[in-house]
Amino acid sequence: MALIGNLRHRPARRLAQLYVGLVLYGVSMALMIRSGLGLDPWDVFHQGLSELTGLSFGTVTIAVGALVLLLWIPLRQRPGLGTVSNVVVIGLVVDATLALLPSGGPLGVRIALLVTGIVANGAATGMYLGARLGPGPRDGLMTGFVARRPGWSIRLVRTVIEVTVLALGWLLGGTVGLGTVAYALAIGPLAQLFIPLFAVPEPDTAAPVPATAAPATPAV
């Protein structure tokens, strides 16, 4: 699979935004974990596998991301630098942040951790997707299925995938709770807010209009 995305256009801005976004994403996951109030579906799955295997949360996140990326091959999806970086960076940051954050605490503190984690997750999503260097492996799995099955909607495929991993994670001992519901309700509007905010514009390839040209007639 060839990597997608090139760095000819605004490379410094896009690379910085990509890695800041991935680091923030890992921190946001750790905040939600430490809240103890519930996780998003994929992290419920990661936590369940971590409980089952004894591996760290970040190690499981990296391993699952790599396995999901292998599923791109039959779907003919092409990863980007952001895709590969997503697999590695987020898992490392989660483990580092969890090592620094204590668990437990008063309910008010845990709610604050949850809310901060969800908002930070939305901002991080906008940052790394806005860099246009490739989606995360789990997002690519969803869009790959839709591309191969044109009759299926993105909403349907995403729902099936996330309900499946949520159920498996819960059965394995992952934390499902208020945070799971809050994430499901908030992440869509947050992504809609942050993705346009952080989107790096495409290079303008339109030919310049000569100074002597007559102005176009405005559309009615």
C-alpha positions in Angstrom: 0.0 0.0 0.0 1.4 3.4 -1.0 1.2 6.2 1.5 -1.3 9.0 0.7 -0.8 12.7 1.3 2.2 14.8 0.3 4.0 17.5 2.2 4.7 19.9 -0.7 1.9 22.2 0.7 2.5 23.9 4.1 4.6 21.0 5.5 5.6 22.6 8.8 2.0 23.6 9.7 0.6 20.2 8.7 3.2 18.1 10.5 3.0 20.2 13.7 -0.8 20.0 13.6 -0.8 16.3 13.0 1.5 15.4 15.9 0.0 17.9 18.4 -3.4 16.4 17.5 -2.2 12.9 18.0 -0.6 13.7 21.4 -3.8 15.6 22.5 -5.9 12.6 21.4 -3.8 10.2 23.6 -4.1 12.6 26.5 -7.8 12.9 26.1 -8.2 9.1 26.2 -6.2 8.9 29.4 -8.4 11.6 31.0 -11.5 9.6 30.2 -9.9 6.4 31.5 -9.0 8.1 34.8 -12.5 9.5 35.2 -13.8 5.9 35.5 -17.2 7.0 34.2 -17.2 5.2 30.8 -15.2 5.2 27.6 -15.9 5.5 23.9 -16.7 2.2 22.1 -13.2 1.5 20.8 -11.6 2.3 24.2 -14.0 0.0 26.0 -12.7 -2.7 23.7 -9.1 -1.7 24.3 -9.6 -1.7 28.0 -11.3 -5.1 27.9 -8.4 -6.5 26.0 -6.0 -4.9 28.4 -7.8 -6.6 31.4 -7.7 -9.9 29.6 -4.1 -9.9 28.4 -2.4 -7.9 31.2 -0.9 -5.6 28.6 -0.9 -1.9 29.1 -3.7 0.1 27.6 -1.4 1.9 25.2 0.2 -1.4 24.0 -3.3 -2.8 23.3 -4.2 0.3 21.4 -1.2 0.1 19.2 -1.7 -3.7 18.6 -5.4 -3.2 17.6 -4.5 -0.3 15.4 -1.9 -2.3 13.6 -4.4 -5.2 13.1 -7.1 -2.9 11.8 -4.6 -1.4 9.4 -4.0 -4.9 8.0 -7.7 -5.0 7.2 -7.2 -2.1 4.8 -5.4 -4.3 2.4 -8.5 -6.3 1.1 -10.4 -3.0 1.2 -7.8 -1.4 -1.0 -7.4 1.6 1.4 -4.2 3.6 1.2 -2.7 4.8 4.5 -0.9 8.1 5.0 1.8 9.4 7.3 -1.0 10.4 9.7 -2.4 6.8 9.6 0.8 5.2 10.6 1.6 7.8 13.2 -1.8 7.4 14.7 -1.1 3.7 15.4 2.1 4.4 17.3 1.9 7.9 18.8 -1.5 7.7 20.5 -0.7 4.4 22.3 2.6 5.8 23.6 1.0 9.0 24.8 -1.9 7.2 26.6 0.5 5.1 28.6 2.7 8.1 29.5 -0.3 10.1 30.6 -1.8 7.3 32.6 1.5 7.0 34.5 1.3 10.7 35.5 -2.4 10.9 36.3 -3.7 9.4 39.6 -6.8 7.3 39.5 -9.9 7.8 41.6 -10.8 11.1 43.3 -14.0 13.0 44.1 -16.9 12.7 41.7 -16.7 16.3 40.7 -13.0 15.9 39.7 -13.9 12.7 37.7 -16.7 14.5 35.9 -14.3 17.3 35.1 -11.8 14.8 33.7 -14.5 13.2 31.6 -15.8 16.5 30.1 -12.2 17.8 29.5 -11.3 14.5 27.8 -14.3 14.5 25.5 -13.8 18.1 24.4 -10.1 17.5 23.9 -10.8 14.4 21.9 -13.0 16.4 19.6 -10.3 19.1 19.1 -7.7 16.4 18.6 -9.8 14.7 15.9 -10.2 18.0 14.1 -6.4 18.7 14.3 -5.1 15.4 12.9 -7.8 15.0 10.3 -7.4 18.7 9.3 -3.7 18.1 8.6 -4.9 15.9 5.6 -2.1 13.3 6.1 -4.4 10.3 6.3 -7.2 9.1 8.6 -6.8 6.9 11.6 -6.9 3.1 11.0 -10.4 2.8 12.6 -11.9 5.6 10.5 -10.3 4.2 7.4 -11.9 0.8 8.1 -15.3 2.4 8.2 -14.8 4.4 5.0 -13.2 1.4 3.3 -16.3 -0.8 3.9 -18.5 2.0 2.6 -16.4 2.4 -0.6 -16.6 -1.4 -1.2 -20.4 -1.5 -0.5 -21.9 1.6 -2.1 -25.4 0.7 -0.8 -24.3 1.0 2.8 -24.3 4.3 4.6 -21.4 5.6 6.7 -23.8 5.9 9.6 -24.9 2.2 9.3 -21.3 0.9 9.0 -20.0 3.0 11.9 -22.9 2.0 14.1 -22.4 -1.7 13.4 -18.6 -1.5 14.0 -18.9 0.5 17.2 -21.7 -1.5 18.7 -19.7 -4.7 18.0 -16.5 -3.4 19.6 -18.5 -1.9 22.5 -20.3 -5.2 23.2 -17.0 -7.2 23.0 -15.2 -4.7 25.2 -18.0 -4.7 27.8 -18.0 -8.5 27.9 -14.2 -8.4 28.5 -14.6 -6.0 31.4 -14.3 -2.6 29.7 -15.9 0.4 31.4 -19.3 1.4 30.0 -21.2 4.2 31.7 -22.2 7.8 31.6 -19.0 8.7 29.7 -19.9 6.3 27.0 -23.3 8.0 26.4 -21.8 11.5 26.8 -19.1 10.7 24.2 -21.7 9.3 21.7 -23.8 12.4 22.0 -21.0 15.0 22.0 -18.4 13.8 19.6 -20.4 14.4 16.4 -21.1 18.1 17.2 -17.5 18.6 18.5 -16.0 17.1 15.3 -18.3 19.3 13.2 -17.0 22.3 15.1 -13.3 21.5 15.2 -12.7 19.8 11.8 -13.4 23.0 9.7 -11.6 25.1 12.3 -8.3 23.2 11.9 -8.7 22.2 8.3 -5.6 23.1 6.3 -6.9 24.6 3.0 -6.1 22.9 -0.2 -3.6 24.8 -2.4 -5.3 27.2 -4.8 -4.8 25.7 -8.2 -7.2 28.1 -10.0 -5.7 30.3 -12.7 -5.5 34.0 -11.7 -7.9 36.3 -13.4 -6.1 38.9 -15.5 -6.4 42.5 -14.2 -7.9 43.7 -17.4 -10.6 41.1 -17.5 -14.2 42.3 -17.0 -15.7 41.4 -13.6 -18.0 38.3 -13.6 -21.7 38.9 -13.4 -22.9 37.9 -9.9 -25.2 35.0 -9.7 -28.8 35.7 -8.9 
